């Protein structure tokens, strides 16, 4: 009997190559700033809050990045990729509702 749950879970997913992971709007200064601020926030126990804030604040510059590649670049656990997606989605929602004015 074929294990259909495994084949179903991968259905429609594209295999990601290393070239797909490169940041489309790569700006080293943005990543350096984010990395620094997350590191400083970690010292006071506010790492996740700062991560959320910085992704939300910079979503127009980083929102097209692959979530796990973003996490690697700023030195946070890959599990933060879910939080990255949530904050990018929230920023898009806020922008589309007219509450966030583009720069």
ABEGO torsion letter per residue (X at the ends): XBBAAAAAAABGBBBBBAAAABBAABBAAAAAAAAAAAAAAAAAGAAAAAAAAAAAAAAAAAAABBAAAAAAAAGBBAAAAAAAAAAAAAAAAAAAAGABBBX
